Amino acid sequence: MSDMQDYASSLSDVKSRKFETFSYLPEMDKEQIRKQVEYIVSKGWNPAVEHTEPENAFGHYWYMWKLPMFGETNVDTVLDEAEACHKAHPNNHVRLVGYDNYAQSKGAEMVVFRGKPV
């Protein structure tokens, strides 16, 4: 039986904070992010992009980048919007969300760009 691994994360250390499921895994490369977007689109979920300052990631709502991309099926369009948000707000965390209309909740959510704490 393997030992449980402890992640050094604290509220006072912005860089150590964990966000959503994927943040406990090694950082995803562009191809792995693309696969996640393909999954979101294949499920019929509506993609959206959100961002926030690293110090506000836990206690505040995230800002929505434009409106959710209702009915968007082009993976490149979704990735381009995430990249545009990151370029406009380079110091912010940027996350990709897949809204599930049927369950009326988020079906997927992952940080795709980590901001630099000020």
N, C-alpha and C positions, 0 to 999 in steps of 0.2 A: 504494500500500500504506500502510495506516495504522500509526502508531507504537503500540507496546504501552504501555498505561497502567500506571504503577506506583501501587499503593495504599499510602499511608502507614499502616502497621500495625506495632505493636510489642507485645511482651509487657508492657513496662513501662507502656504507655498503654492502660488498660482500655477506654476509649471508642473507640479506633481498631481494636480487634480485629474480625476478620471471622469469621462463623459460617456454615457451609454455603453452598451455591450462591447463594441469594437475597441474602445479605448483601453481595454485590458489585454488586447492582443498587440502584436507588433504593428507599427504604422502601416496602413495599406498603401500600396503603390497605385499608379494611375489605372493599371489594368484591373486590379482588384476592385477599385472604386467603380470602374465601368461595369463590372459584373454585378455589383450591387444595384446600380441604376437599371441595368437590364432586367434584374429580378423585380424591381419596383414597377417598371413599365409592363412586364409580362403579367403581373398580378392585376393590372388595371388600376393601380393606385395613382393618385394625383401627386406628382412630385412638387416640392417646394424647397426654397432655400431660405435659411434664417442665419442671422449673425448677431454677435454681442461681444462686448469687451470681456477679456479674460476674467477680470476681477468681478464682473457681474453675472457670470455664467450660472451660478447656483441660486442666487436670491432674487433674480429678476426675470421677466419675460424676455425672450429673444426677439430682435427686430425681424420682421418679415422682409425679405428682399423681393420687391414687386409682389404680385399676387401668385397664389399657387398656379401651377401650369396644368390647368384642368384639361384632361384628355390628351396630354402630350405623350407621344409614343417615340419620338426621336431622341435617342440616348445622347447624341452629340449636343442637341439643344439644351438639355438639362445640365450636362457637364459645362457647357459654355456659360450658362447663367451662374453656376457655382464659381467658376473662374472669374467672371465679371464682378461678382460680389467680393471675392477675395482681393481683386485688384483695387476696387473702390474702398475697401476697408482692410488694408493689409495687417493691421494690428489686432483685428478681431478674429474670434473663432467663427468658422463658417460650417454649418451643418446642413445636410441634405435630409429631407423628410419625405416619406411616402404616406399620404393620407388614404386610408381605406374607407371608401364611401359606404360600403355595406355595414361594416362594424362601427362606423362613425368615430374612428379613432386613428391614431398613428399606427401604421403597420410596420414602419421601419424608420429609424432615425440614427444618423451617424455624423460625427464631426469629420469633415473632409479636409479642412485646413485649420491648423492651430495658430492662434494669434500670438503675438509677442507681448508679454506683460510689460506695462510701463513702469 
